[in-house]
């Protein structure tokens, strides 16, 4: 795993690799947050029965 990272750093640069890594982690967090907000909205909707 270390070799592909080093190849990427040498090809595009350290800041680009770090940015890509952080964006992918951020995307996972945003997906989880979106799911939780959707669940909360469903719970808060008035029940019509």
Z-matrix of the N, CA and C atoms (Angstrom, degrees):
N
C 1 1.453
C 2 1.529 1 110.58
N 3 1.289 2 117.26 1 -29.11
C 4 1.456 3 120.83 2 -178.01
C 5 1.523 4 111.92 3 -67.27
N 6 1.339 5 116.45 4 -36.32
C 7 1.464 6 119.76 5 -177.24
C 8 1.534 7 112.75 6 -64.98
N 9 1.348 8 120.22 7 -45.75
C 10 1.470 9 118.48 8 177.98
C 11 1.532 10 112.65 9 -61.80
N 12 1.318 11 116.66 10 -34.86
C 13 1.468 12 119.54 11 179.15
C 14 1.521 13 109.96 12 -66.26
N 15 1.315 14 116.17 13 -44.84
C 16 1.468 15 119.92 14 179.79
C 17 1.529 16 110.74 15 -64.86
N 18 1.325 17 117.48 16 -36.67
C 19 1.465 18 120.81 17 177.39
C 20 1.520 19 110.58 18 -65.38
N 21 1.330 20 116.27 19 -42.40
C 22 1.466 21 120.17 20 178.77
C 23 1.521 22 111.15 21 -64.02
N 24 1.332 23 116.54 22 -42.40
C 25 1.467 24 120.03 23 179.14
C 26 1.520 25 110.61 24 -62.49
N 27 1.306 26 117.32 25 -43.46
C 28 1.462 27 119.36 26 -179.42
C 29 1.525 28 112.10 27 -70.54
N 30 1.334 29 117.65 28 -26.29
C 31 1.461 30 120.36 29 -179.14
C 32 1.526 31 112.39 30 -80.89
N 33 1.326 32 117.11 31 -49.08
C 34 1.465 33 119.72 32 -173.28
C 35 1.518 34 113.93 33 -113.51
N 36 1.301 35 118.14 34 -15.34
C 37 1.457 36 120.46 35 178.33
C 38 1.516 37 112.47 36 106.89
N 39 1.311 38 113.53 37 151.56
C 40 1.463 39 121.11 38 -177.86
C 41 1.532 40 113.13 39 -60.27
N 42 1.336 41 119.76 40 -47.52
C 43 1.480 42 119.02 41 -179.00
C 44 1.531 43 113.47 42 -59.32
N 45 1.322 44 116.75 43 -36.69
C 46 1.466 45 120.31 44 -179.60
C 47 1.525 46 110.05 45 -67.50
N 48 1.318 47 117.73 46 -43.22
C 49 1.463 48 121.46 47 -179.97
C 50 1.529 49 110.16 48 -63.78
N 51 1.325 50 117.36 49 -44.64
C 52 1.465 51 121.03 50 179.11
C 53 1.523 52 110.53 51 -63.85
N 54 1.312 53 117.85 52 -42.19
C 55 1.465 54 121.45 53 178.49
C 56 1.520 55 110.66 54 -60.98
N 57 1.327 56 117.61 55 -45.48
C 58 1.464 57 120.95 56 178.89
C 59 1.528 58 110.77 57 -60.56
N 60 1.327 59 116.79 58 -44.39
C 61 1.467 60 121.37 59 179.38
C 62 1.526 61 110.83 60 -60.88
N 63 1.312 62 117.01 61 -47.21
C 64 1.470 63 120.35 62 -178.70
C 65 1.526 64 111.57 63 -66.38
N 66 1.321 65 117.64 64 -38.04
C 67 1.464 66 119.96 65 178.89
C 68 1.527 67 111.77 66 -65.57
N 69 1.323 68 117.37 67 -37.92
C 70 1.465 69 118.15 68 178.61
C 71 1.521 70 110.78 69 -68.77
N 72 1.321 71 118.23 70 -37.51
C 73 1.466 72 120.56 71 176.64
C 74 1.526 73 110.08 72 -67.18
N 75 1.330 74 116.82 73 -40.08
C 76 1.461 75 121.89 74 179.22
C 77 1.523 76 110.85 75 -63.87
N 78 1.327 77 116.50 76 -38.20
C 79 1.467 78 120.85 77 179.83
C 80 1.534 79 110.72 78 -62.65
N 81 1.324 80 117.31 79 -42.23
C 82 1.460 81 120.79 80 178.41
C 83 1.521 82 110.73 81 -62.99
N 84 1.319 83 116.86 82 -40.74
C 85 1.462 84 121.10 83 178.47
C 86 1.528 85 110.84 84 -64.85
N 87 1.325 86 116.56 85 -41.12
C 88 1.464 87 120.49 86 179.45
C 89 1.522 88 111.07 87 -66.76
N 90 1.320 89 118.13 88 -37.98
C 91 1.461 90 120.77 89 176.91
C 92 1.526 91 110.64 90 -62.19
N 93 1.321 92 116.44 91 -43.02
C 94 1.458 93 120.70 92 179.66
C 95 1.535 94 110.48 93 -66.05
N 96 1.334 95 116.82 94 -40.95
C 97 1.462 96 120.96 95 178.47
C 98 1.523 97 111.05 96 -63.63
N 99 1.316 98 117.04 97 -41.94
C 100 1.461 99 121.18 98 178.20
C 101 1.528 100 111.08 99 -61.05
N 102 1.315 101 116.47 100 -42.41
C 103 1.466 102 121.16 101 178.21
C 104 1.527 103 110.80 102 -62.73
N 105 1.310 104 116.93 103 -43.98
C 106 1.464 105 120.83 104 -179.38
C 107 1.525 106 111.30 105 -66.49
N 108 1.312 107 117.94 106 -38.65
C 109 1.464 108 120.89 107 177.99
C 110 1.520 109 110.23 108 -65.95
N 111 1.309 110 117.92 109 -40.19
C 112 1.462 111 121.44 110 177.40
C 113 1.528 112 110.74 111 -61.74
N 114 1.330 113 116.19 112 -42.54
C 115 1.461 114 120.54 113 177.42
C 116 1.523 115 110.79 114 -62.55
N 117 1.311 116 116.82 115 -42.80
C 118 1.459 117 121.05 116 179.34
C 119 1.520 118 111.48 117 -63.60
N 120 1.313 119 117.00 118 -41.36
C 121 1.469 120 120.81 119 177.87
C 122 1.524 121 110.41 120 -60.70
N 123 1.331 122 116.70 121 -43.67
C 124 1.469 123 120.37 122 178.88
C 125 1.526 124 111.06 123 -61.33
N 126 1.319 125 116.65 124 -39.57
C 127 1.473 126 120.81 125 179.98
C 128 1.514 127 112.04 126 -69.34
N 129 1.314 128 117.64 127 -32.24
C 130 1.463 129 121.07 128 -176.54
C 131 1.525 130 114.26 129 -86.46
N 132 1.308 131 117.30 130 -15.02
C 133 1.457 132 119.98 131 178.88
C 134 1.517 133 109.75 132 -65.14
N 135 1.332 134 116.13 133 140.27
C 136 1.467 135 118.44 134 178.66
C 137 1.542 136 110.45 135 -65.80
N 138 1.292 137 114.68 136 138.24
C 139 1.458 138 120.13 137 178.10
C 140 1.522 139 109.20 138 -79.23
N 141 1.333 140 117.03 139 125.88
C 142 1.459 141 120.76 140 177.36
C 143 1.515 142 108.00 141 -114.34
N 144 1.319 143 113.65 142 107.25
C 145 1.469 144 117.58 143 179.98
C 146 1.496 145 110.44 144 -143.06
